[in-house]
Amino acid sequence: MDMGLNGKVAIVTGAARGIGAGIARSLAEEGACVVISDINAEGAVATARALSDAGLAAVGIGGDVTNVDDVEAAVSLAGDTFGSVDIVVNNAALTRDGFLTRMSEEDFDLVTGIILKGAFLLTRAAVPHMIANQWGRIVNVASRAIYGNVGQANYAAGKAGLIGFTKAMALEQGRYNITANAVAPGFTETEMTTAHPNFEKIREAAIRGNAVPRVGQPEDIAAAVTFLASEHGRYITGETLHVTGGRYG
Ligand SMILES: NC(=O)c1ccc[n+]([C@@H]2O[C@H](COP(=O)([O-])OP(=O)(O)OC[C@H]3O[C@@H](n4cnc5c(N)ncnc54)[C@H](O)[C@@H]3O)[C@@H](O)[C@H]2O)c1
């Protein structure tokens, strides 16, 4: 099935590893040209090299999504290397968990800043190119944590805010044939989760609680993002696609 992604230019943030790397690979396998951006510059370049070694179109760049100059550098790289920007995937995030009374102001600002300001800065820099092309896709990686998680006031607030940002973009940009959607993964096996001290316990609980009795893999999330970024997603906007193996709340 041709997904209409051949030659489209995508920027994926936080794509050195994990879900972002899976999304970058999936888009590239469908023919998209992908800019892999990550605060881990070495990782971004290595992940892009692995794709280009496999004959796919990818380039890597270091950058912090909360830094406007870094974000604009990624957009310029996309323009200089591949000609434009058609798709942005706001995927970069991290966790700094803690009960509210022990959560520092720095950890609140850090986590919400990466999720929200990061999505704002890249989308703002990319949308003029999409308007010029009269075609665009914004896909934001949210989380099941939008329903709340103990110890994740910062992360849950950021991810729930990202849904609001997504809906605002859908309403604002639809007239230019630009769609904006969110994908909300459940527990997915990446370095973000395997590093958790209770990884095995959470994993077992996820397997027990999911309708499909396993945890998610980056490819599961990437498939949903690729669909929404593709021509097949053209009349879907402002939505949140839950990719959780059937776990809600
Ligand atoms: N793994 C899960 O269970 C899960 C569940 C729900 C949602 N998510 C979301 O999926 C996305 C990817 O998560 P993952 O599990 O692959 O995590 P990960 O930690 O493996 O990858 C995240 C990447 O983001 C990068 N990053 C962090 N801060 C950055 C910044 N300021 N600027 C640029 N890059 C930055 C990191 O260097 C890393 O490469 C995140 O948005 C996360 O919130 C993950």
The ligand as an SDF file (V2000), in Angstrom:
LIG
                    3D

 44 48  0  0  0  0  0  0  0  0999 V2000
    8.3250    4.4510   26.6870 N   0  0  0  0  0  0  0  0  0  0  0  0
    7.0830    4.5900   27.1260 C   0  0  0  0  0  0  0  0  0  0  0  0
    6.5200    3.7390   27.8420 O   0  0  0  0  0  0  0  0  0  0  0  0
    6.2840    5.7940   26.7250 C   0  0  0  0  0  0  0  0  0  0  0  0
    4.9150    5.8000   27.0470 C   0  0  0  0  0  0  0  0  0  0  0  0
    4.1630    6.9020   26.6900 C   0  0  0  0  0  0  0  0  0  0  0  0
    4.7400    7.9460   25.9960 C   0  0  0  0  0  0  0  0  0  0  0  0
    6.0730    7.9070   25.7120 N   0  0  0  0  0  0  0  0  0  0  0  0
    6.6180    9.0560   24.9970 C   0  0  0  0  0  0  0  0  0  0  0  0
    7.2830    8.6180   23.8250 O   0  0  0  0  0  0  0  0  0  0  0  0
    8.3220    9.5360   23.5030 C   0  0  0  0  0  0  0  0  0  0  0  0
    9.6300    8.7910   23.3380 C   0  0  0  0  0  0  0  0  0  0  0  0
    9.9280    8.1100   24.5520 O   0  0  0  0  0  0  0  0  0  0  0  0
   10.9850    6.9280   24.6540 P   0  0  0  0  0  0  0  0  0  0  0  0
   10.3970    5.9030   25.5190 O   0  0  0  0  0  0  0  0  0  0  0  0
   11.4810    6.5650   23.3020 O   0  0  0  0  0  0  0  0  0  0  0  0
   12.1250    7.6790   25.4910 O   0  0  0  0  0  0  0  0  0  0  0  0
   13.7120    7.6780   25.3590 P   0  0  0  0  0  0  0  0  0  0  0  0
   14.1990    8.2750   26.6270 O   0  0  0  0  0  0  0  0  0  0  0  0
   14.2250    6.3460   24.9580 O   0  0  0  0  0  0  0  0  0  0  0  0
   13.9590    8.6980   24.1460 O   0  0  0  0  0  0  0  0  0  0  0  0
   13.7130   10.0730   24.2790 C   0  0  0  0  0  0  0  0  0  0  0  0
   14.7270   10.8350   23.4620 C   0  0  0  0  0  0  0  0  0  0  0  0
   14.4660   12.2350   23.6380 O   0  0  0  0  0  0  0  0  0  0  0  0
   15.7010   12.9040   23.7420 C   0  0  0  0  0  0  0  0  0  0  0  0
   15.5520   14.1790   24.4370 N   0  0  0  0  0  0  0  0  0  0  0  0
   15.3450   14.3770   25.7670 C   0  0  0  0  0  0  0  0  0  0  0  0
   15.3180   15.6910   26.0300 N   0  0  0  0  0  0  0  0  0  0  0  0
   15.4910   16.3400   24.8510 C   0  0  0  0  0  0  0  0  0  0  0  0
   15.5470   17.7090   24.4840 C   0  0  0  0  0  0  0  0  0  0  0  0
   15.4450   18.7000   25.3920 N   0  0  0  0  0  0  0  0  0  0  0  0
   15.7350   18.0250   23.1750 N   0  0  0  0  0  0  0  0  0  0  0  0
   15.8790   17.0490   22.2520 C   0  0  0  0  0  0  0  0  0  0  0  0
   15.8450   15.7320   22.5440 N   0  0  0  0  0  0  0  0  0  0  0  0
   15.6400   15.3760   23.8360 C   0  0  0  0  0  0  0  0  0  0  0  0
   16.5990   11.9320   24.4980 C   0  0  0  0  0  0  0  0  0  0  0  0
   17.9830   12.2260   24.3100 O   0  0  0  0  0  0  0  0  0  0  0  0
   16.1730   10.5910   23.9110 C   0  0  0  0  0  0  0  0  0  0  0  0
   16.9790   10.2110   22.8090 O   0  0  0  0  0  0  0  0  0  0  0  0
    8.3300   10.5590   24.6300 C   0  0  0  0  0  0  0  0  0  0  0  0
    7.5470   11.6720   24.2430 O   0  0  0  0  0  0  0  0  0  0  0  0
    7.6520    9.8360   25.7530 C   0  0  0  0  0  0  0  0  0  0  0  0
    7.0710   10.7320   26.6820 O   0  0  0  0  0  0  0  0  0  0  0  0
    6.8640    6.8580   26.0530 C   0  0  0  0  0  0  0  0  0  0  0  0
  1  2  1  0
  2  3  2  0
  2  4  1  0
  4  5  1  0
  4 44  2  0
  5  6  2  0
  6  7  1  0
  7  8  2  0
  8  9  1  0
  8 44  1  0
  9 10  1  0
  9 42  1  0
 10 11  1  0
 11 12  1  0
 11 40  1  0
 12 13  1  0
 13 14  1  0
 14 15  2  0
 14 16  1  0
 14 17  1  0
 17 18  1  0
 18 19  2  0
 18 20  1  0
 18 21  1  0
 21 22  1  0
 22 23  1  0
 23 24  1  0
 23 38  1  0
 24 25  1  0
 25 26  1  0
 25 36  1  0
 26 27  1  0
 26 35  1  0
 27 28  2  0
 28 29  1  0
 29 30  1  0
 29 35  2  0
 30 31  1  0
 30 32  2  0
 32 33  1  0
 33 34  2  0
 34 35  1  0
 36 37  1  0
 36 38  1  0
 38 39  1  0
 40 41  1  0
 40 42  1  0
 42 43  1  0
M  CHG  2   8   1  16  -1
M  END
$$$$
